[in-house]
């Protein structure tokens, strides 16, 4: 099982970005969270099989491309899922 952490930059807050990501997640076998950060970025943390996560991230990029200026992603392995399902998380201040 893999985890991908992505930080999206651009006009990604106040445009329904998190709701769209949560909607996209319903079409994939992934779990995780998406939240706004105080610096104006949106943070995605998702877990699942590597192929599924890659397709999920690609679907986000395709649907939200007009809002995303840049993104930074980091991949790692996880032994057990951290979440049951996918949700919009609380805003992060740090």
Backbone torsions as a table, in degrees:
resi	resn	phi	psi	omega
1	UNK	NA	141.6	-177.8
2	UNK	-116.6	158.5	171.5
3	UNK	-125.4	134.9	171.9
4	UNK	-119.3	132.4	174.8
5	UNK	-115.4	124.9	-176.6
6	UNK	-127.9	135.5	174.2
7	UNK	-113.0	115.9	-179.6
8	UNK	-96.1	133.4	177.7
9	UNK	-116.1	152.6	178.6
10	UNK	132.5	-147.1	176.1
11	UNK	-94.6	72.7	-171.0
12	UNK	-110.0	-0.5	175.8
13	UNK	-115.6	142.5	178.5
14	UNK	79.9	14.5	-178.6
15	UNK	-126.1	12.4	-178.8
16	UNK	79.6	19.6	-177.1
17	UNK	-60.2	-50.1	-178.1
18	UNK	-63.4	-41.2	178.7
19	UNK	-64.0	-38.9	178.6
20	UNK	-65.8	-42.4	178.5
21	UNK	-62.6	-43.6	178.2
22	UNK	-62.5	-38.1	177.8
23	UNK	-65.5	-44.5	178.3
24	UNK	-61.6	-39.4	-177.6
25	UNK	-58.7	-29.1	-179.4
26	UNK	-63.1	-20.7	-179.4
27	UNK	-90.4	1.0	-176.3
28	UNK	-131.0	155.4	176.1
29	UNK	-89.1	76.3	179.6
30	UNK	-134.2	157.9	172.1
31	UNK	-128.2	161.2	178.0
32	UNK	150.8	-157.3	-175.3
33	UNK	-150.2	154.3	174.4
34	UNK	-135.2	135.9	-177.0
35	UNK	-150.0	156.8	172.9
36	UNK	-78.3	148.1	175.0
37	UNK	-115.7	154.1	-176.5
38	UNK	-60.8	-24.5	-178.7
39	UNK	-82.8	6.4	177.4
40	UNK	92.0	0.7	178.0
41	UNK	-94.3	170.9	173.2
42	UNK	-119.2	135.3	-178.9
43	UNK	-110.0	129.3	175.2
44	UNK	-115.0	131.5	169.6
45	UNK	-127.2	118.4	-177.3
46	UNK	-134.1	148.5	179.9
47	UNK	-129.4	149.6	178.8
48	UNK	161.4	-166.2	175.6
49	UNK	-72.3	145.9	-173.6
50	UNK	-54.9	-46.2	-179.6
51	UNK	-61.3	-42.6	-179.1
52	UNK	-65.5	-42.8	178.0
53	UNK	-63.3	-40.6	179.5
54	UNK	-63.4	-42.9	178.1
55	UNK	-66.6	-39.3	177.1
56	UNK	-60.3	-49.2	-179.5
57	UNK	-63.1	-40.7	178.6
58	UNK	-62.5	-39.2	178.2
59	UNK	-64.4	-38.4	176.6
60	UNK	-63.3	-47.7	-178.9
61	UNK	-60.6	-40.7	-179.5
62	UNK	-67.5	-46.0	-176.0
63	UNK	-73.4	-33.2	-173.0
64	UNK	-109.7	15.7	-173.0
65	UNK	-57.5	-31.4	-178.0
66	UNK	-70.2	-15.6	-179.7
67	UNK	-101.3	-22.4	-174.2
68	UNK	-90.6	124.1	175.4
69	UNK	-94.8	-38.1	-178.0
70	UNK	-156.9	160.6	173.2
71	UNK	-149.6	153.6	178.1
72	UNK	-126.9	128.2	-178.7
73	UNK	-125.0	151.4	178.8
74	UNK	-138.7	132.2	-178.5
75	UNK	-111.8	145.8	174.8
76	UNK	-154.0	164.7	176.5
77	UNK	-91.8	148.1	173.3
78	UNK	-131.8	147.0	-179.5
79	UNK	-84.1	-38.3	-178.2
80	UNK	-135.2	149.6	177.3
81	UNK	-61.7	142.3	177.8
82	UNK	-90.2	-18.8	-177.6
83	UNK	-133.3	155.7	168.8
84	UNK	-106.5	103.0	-178.5
85	UNK	90.7	-173.5	-177.5
86	UNK	-121.7	139.9	-177.4
87	UNK	-146.3	161.0	170.7
88	UNK	-86.6	122.2	-177.9
89	UNK	-90.6	171.4	177.7
90	UNK	-70.0	154.5	176.5
91	UNK	-59.6	144.9	178.2
92	UNK	-107.6	134.6	-178.8
93	UNK	-94.6	-9.2	-176.0
94	UNK	-114.7	NA	NA
